[in-house]
Amino acid sequence: SSHFLRPYTRLQSAVVAAMARRSNILAGAVLLAGLAALNSVSFVNPQPVERSSRMAMKGSAVEWVPKLSRDVVEVMFTAPAQGARSRMLIRADADVSEVIKQGRKKLGFDQDWMPDSDFKLYNAEDEDAGPMKGKMKDNGLIDFSFEIHLYYEPQ
């Protein structure tokens, strides 16, 4: 008969049982150590930490008032109908027609067969006010978070 089919001898059975007990004890010890570590304050502090800067934060809060105080402003230039948008730096004293020309080029809408006069710029916050005309600073331009919409409106 093959040695693979022979039953364990008593000595072999005793050795296997001792090894099983040792591995069970070791696994139990590792489990207990892990549970103790999870409950330990060294890993997780159950008490929220008081922030000493609360008073400093109250005193430093400044309300932002939308205004124009810069010569050059970053705006979000958007063509909503096409889903195209880009950030642009514009001069506050730039004419709306200059911004249209610059924005069309930036978005890739600068085809020669479409004149700039067929495009209109609107303040994204108040499109009902109508298209912008004149200088950008005279059309509600502010230092931050200003978005303008470009629409194709051929005459």
C-alpha positions as CSV (number, residue, x, y, z in Angstrom):
1,S,0.0,0.0,0.0
2,S,1.0,3.6,-0.6
3,H,2.5,5.6,2.3
4,F,0.0,8.4,1.4
5,L,-2.9,6.3,2.6
6,R,-1.4,5.2,5.9
7,P,-3.0,6.7,9.0
8,Y,-0.9,9.0,11.2
9,T,1.0,7.4,14.0
10,R,0.3,8.4,17.5
11,L,3.4,10.6,17.6
12,Q,2.5,12.4,14.4
13,S,-1.1,13.0,15.7
14,A,0.2,14.5,18.9
15,V,2.6,16.8,17.0
16,V,-0.2,18.0,14.7
17,A,-2.5,18.6,17.7
18,A,0.2,20.6,19.5
19,M,0.8,22.7,16.4
20,A,-2.9,23.4,16.1
21,R,-3.1,24.5,19.7
22,R,-0.1,26.8,19.3
23,S,-1.6,28.4,16.1
24,N,-5.0,28.9,17.9
25,I,-3.3,30.5,20.8
26,L,-1.2,32.7,18.6
27,A,-4.2,33.8,16.5
28,G,-6.1,34.6,19.7
29,A,-3.2,36.7,21.1
30,V,-3.0,38.6,17.8
31,L,-6.8,39.2,17.8
32,L,-6.7,40.5,21.4
33,A,-3.7,42.8,20.7
34,G,-5.6,44.2,17.7
35,L,-8.8,44.8,19.7
36,A,-6.7,46.5,22.5
37,A,-5.0,48.7,19.9
38,L,-8.4,49.8,18.5
39,N,-9.7,50.7,21.9
40,S,-6.5,52.5,22.8
41,V,-6.5,56.3,23.0
42,S,-3.1,56.3,21.3
43,F,-4.8,55.6,17.9
44,V,-8.1,57.4,18.2
45,N,-8.8,60.3,20.5
46,P,-12.5,60.1,21.5
47,Q,-12.6,63.6,22.8
48,P,-12.8,66.4,20.2
49,V,-9.9,68.8,20.4
50,E,-10.7,72.4,21.3
51,R,-9.5,74.8,18.7
52,S,-7.6,77.7,20.1
53,S,-8.1,79.8,17.0
54,R,-11.9,80.1,17.2
55,M,-11.6,83.7,18.5
56,A,-9.0,84.6,16.0
57,M,-11.3,83.4,13.2
58,K,-14.3,85.4,14.4
59,G,-12.2,88.6,14.4
60,S,-10.7,88.0,10.9
61,A,-14.0,87.4,9.0
62,V,-14.4,90.1,6.4
63,E,-17.4,90.4,4.2
64,W,-16.6,90.5,0.5
65,V,-18.2,93.4,-1.3
66,P,-18.2,92.9,-5.1
67,K,-16.4,95.9,-6.7
68,L,-13.9,96.7,-9.3
69,S,-10.5,97.8,-8.0
70,R,-8.1,96.3,-10.6
71,D,-7.0,97.3,-14.0
72,V,-6.8,93.7,-15.2
73,V,-9.5,91.1,-14.2
74,E,-9.8,87.4,-14.8
75,V,-13.2,86.5,-16.2
76,M,-14.9,83.3,-17.3
77,F,-15.7,83.6,-21.0
78,T,-18.5,81.1,-21.9
79,A,-20.4,80.3,-25.1
80,P,-23.4,78.5,-23.4
81,A,-24.9,77.2,-26.7
82,Q,-21.7,75.3,-27.5
83,G,-20.7,74.4,-24.0
84,A,-17.3,76.1,-24.5
85,R,-15.7,78.1,-21.8
86,S,-12.3,79.6,-20.9
87,R,-10.7,81.9,-18.4
88,M,-9.4,85.2,-19.8
89,L,-7.6,88.2,-18.5
90,I,-9.2,91.4,-19.7
91,R,-8.5,95.0,-19.1
92,A,-11.2,96.9,-17.2
93,D,-11.1,99.7,-19.8
94,A,-11.3,97.3,-22.8
95,D,-14.1,97.8,-25.2
96,V,-16.7,95.0,-25.4
97,S,-15.8,94.6,-29.1
98,E,-12.2,93.8,-28.1
99,V,-13.3,91.2,-25.6
100,I,-15.6,89.6,-28.2
101,K,-12.7,89.4,-30.6
102,Q,-10.3,88.0,-28.0
103,G,-12.9,85.5,-26.7
104,R,-13.8,84.2,-30.1
105,K,-10.2,83.5,-30.8
106,K,-9.7,81.8,-27.5
107,L,-12.7,79.5,-28.0
108,G,-11.9,78.8,-31.7
109,F,-14.9,80.7,-33.1
110,D,-12.8,83.2,-35.0
111,Q,-13.9,82.3,-38.6
112,D,-13.5,85.1,-41.1
113,W,-17.0,84.6,-42.6
114,M,-18.7,85.4,-39.2
115,P,-18.2,89.1,-38.4
116,D,-17.6,90.1,-34.7
117,S,-20.7,92.3,-35.0
118,D,-22.9,89.1,-35.1
119,F,-21.8,88.2,-31.6
120,K,-23.1,89.8,-28.4
121,L,-21.8,89.6,-24.8
122,Y,-24.0,89.3,-21.8
123,N,-23.4,89.4,-18.0
124,A,-24.1,85.8,-17.0
125,E,-25.7,87.1,-13.7
126,D,-28.2,89.4,-15.6
127,E,-28.7,88.4,-19.2
128,D,-32.1,90.2,-19.1
129,A,-30.3,93.5,-19.0
130,G,-29.4,93.0,-22.6
131,P,-26.1,92.9,-24.4
132,M,-23.0,94.8,-23.1
133,K,-21.9,97.9,-24.8
134,G,-19.0,100.3,-24.3
135,K,-16.2,99.7,-21.8
136,M,-16.2,96.5,-19.7
137,K,-15.9,98.5,-16.4
138,D,-19.2,100.2,-17.3
139,N,-21.0,96.8,-17.5
140,G,-20.8,95.6,-14.0
141,L,-17.3,94.1,-14.1
142,I,-16.0,93.1,-10.7
143,D,-12.6,91.8,-9.4
144,F,-13.7,88.2,-8.9
145,S,-16.2,85.6,-10.1
146,F,-17.3,87.5,-13.2
147,E,-18.7,85.5,-16.0
148,I,-19.7,86.7,-19.5
149,H,-21.7,84.8,-22.1
150,L,-21.1,85.0,-25.8
151,Y,-24.1,84.5,-28.1
152,Y,-24.2,84.4,-31.9
153,E,-27.0,86.8,-33.0
154,P,-26.7,87.6,-36.7
155,Q,-28.4,90.8,-37.8
